[in-house]
Amino acid sequence: MPRSIGIGVIGFGWMGQAHSRSYRNIPAYFPEADIAPRLVAVADTDQERVDLAVSNFGFASGTEDWRELIERDDIDVVDITAPNGLHQELAEAAAAAGKHIFCEKPVGVTPAATAAIELAARKAGVITGCGYNYRWAPLVQHTHSLIEEGRFGDLTHYRGRFFSMYGRDRMGLLSWRYLQEEAGYGVLSDIMSHAIDMAQFLCGPIRRVVSVKEIFVKERPLPTPGAGTHYERGKPGDPTGEVTNEDYVGALVEFENGVRGTLEADRSIFGPQSQMAYELNGSKGAAYWDHEKLNQLSLYLPEEQPTDGFVEVLSGDAYKHHGNFVPGGGNSIGYEDLKTIEALEFITAVAEGRPNKPDFGDALAAASVAAAMVRSWESGKWEDIVSLRID
Ligand SMILES: NC(=O)c1ccc[n+]([C@@H]2O[C@H](COP(=O)([O-])OP(=O)(O)OC[C@H]3O[C@@H](n4cnc5c(N)ncnc54)[C@H](O)[C@@H]3O)[C@@H](O)[C@H]2O)c1
């Protein structure tokens, strides 16, 4: 009998739906895992989304009140995909109820909230997971293995970035993401968090940063309540509101191992669409990966290849987890497949009662770097990373 794990999802927007499809897909794509996630309950303040979850996704029940969901004995995992401003209250309640918790990045609405959530989960002894899904691209895992094997030599340079198109249209709605009181910081929390996590996953801890920020689009059309995602548009003449958090963050970074580099994130830039990317250089080689082409990795390992310069490696079943989706080489996988791998890794850790990676500790490590970037915006100077962990 597959191991049965009860799931409750709070927030049924883009991520709530993506996570739910991922849990559903696990038995089909990963039968060898021998795990059967049960979609026990969904909670969303939008009744239409609750109805959709029950009618089309196979949830056994739905509610507009997340407290009812957390109280249920048949739920083992609470999956938090509500707006960031709610995460702390939800995660602390789930931890107090002894539930294992998967929470979308950046976990807390502020770095301090991430620290409080990490403490609550650690004290409760529950297993945690965090939505740093880009780690799970098979060729990112391959890059990580090559680094561990020393194939790039000593790492010297790292340039990480997340350039997204979602806010470049001035008619893009003023969703919760653009409001300090609901989202916390802007791209710092939303997508720089991914870039920081990837940098630390590949190169290790960051030691210090100097950072700048900017709001490029200062007003946006107001959304109608309950409508749409941050990808939807208003019309010229619609009432507008003020954007209260940053569109852009840039930073120079120094890692503890001496690597020097840059990190940038922007949601209003023209050109890139979803360019979550890294370029890394070492004393013996280099690599370049970009989520827009997630099935390709540019590798330069001069001691191992017959020609000089970068060579293009295509993802395929030679790389971890890829073959569970499609066999052979060059048959692509996509964004939601990374979400399915993420869900598989987390739910397997829960089934086996062991820690998961990335967890709230990794979210705290990213939040500690984000906090140093905020201090640098204020001081205009280099700021050391100080761990926000509460003991
Ligand atoms: N890892 C990634 O690539 C990625 C991508 C997008 C979003 N995210 C993260 O996922 C989370 C959700 O983002 P999204 O884009 O899915 O947002 P969304 O706006 O599409 O969905 C949020 C949902 O939460 C619901 N909600 C609001 N208040 C609620 C409450 N009190 N109780 C229950 N439900 C409530 C809304 O009705 C909506 O359905 C955020 O933390 C975000 O940072 C991660």
The ligand as a Gaussian input file, in Angstrom:
#p B3LYP/6-31G(d) Opt

LIG

0 1
 N        7.990000      29.563000      -6.303000
 C        7.501000      30.293000      -7.294000
 O        7.975000      30.229000      -8.431000
 C        6.332000      31.196000      -7.002000
 C        5.606000      31.764000      -8.062000
 C        4.500000      32.567000      -7.740000
 C        4.165000      32.796000      -6.421000
 N        4.910000      32.247000      -5.424000
 C        4.531000      32.472000      -4.010000
 O        3.270000      31.819000      -3.799000
 C        2.453000      32.558000      -2.896000
 C        1.116000      32.877000      -3.554000
 O        1.345000      33.565000      -4.773000
 P        0.302000      33.421000      -6.007000
 O        0.995000      34.011000      -7.190000
 O       -0.204000      32.027000      -6.084000
 O       -0.837000      34.404000      -5.515000
 P       -2.334000      34.511000      -6.041000
 O       -2.735000      35.910000      -5.788000
 O       -2.447000      33.943000      -7.432000
 O       -3.134000      33.519000      -5.063000
 C       -3.302000      33.780000      -3.684000
 C       -4.599000      33.118000      -3.246000
 O       -4.728000      33.277000      -1.828000
 C       -6.095000      33.544000      -1.548000
 N       -6.243000      34.171000      -0.237000
 C       -6.120000      35.485000       0.090000
 N       -6.371000      35.657000       1.413000
 C       -6.643000      34.427000       1.929000
 C       -6.996000      33.939000       3.234000
 N       -7.114000      34.766000       4.292000
 N       -7.218000      32.614000       3.394000
 C       -7.118000      31.767000       2.337000
 N       -6.799000      32.171000       1.075000
 C       -6.567000      33.483000       0.881000
 C       -6.549000      34.427000      -2.710000
 O       -7.955000      34.460000      -2.839000
 C       -5.850000      33.713000      -3.885000
 O       -6.672000      32.702000      -4.431000
 C        3.293000      33.780000      -2.505000
 O        3.946000      33.506000      -1.291000
 C        4.308000      33.925000      -3.627000
 O        5.511000      34.533000      -3.186000
 C        5.965000      31.437000      -5.694000

